[in-house]
């Protein structure tokens, strides 16, 4: 009897998932993948993983270095502009 109740719950979960449609979940996942790329911790951890375990596949090290360098330069420029604006005013 207990097996029948849990089977019904599983079927309800499956039906809810299929009602939302597979493309909707895929679109959300794709959006999340793009948003994650703006997180600098992704590149720091990938660079660290590459240095610790070089025999495993990772994101290209040049991409990590480029993202960290570009992000540092962009943040420095924004910070410098804000600092100058506050000091002058």
Buried (B, 14 or more C-beta within 10 A) or exposed (E): EEEEEEEEEEEEEEEEEEEEEEEEEEEEEEEEEEEEEEEEEBBEBBBEBBEEEEEEEBBEBEBBEEBBEEBEEEEEEEEEEEEEEEEEE
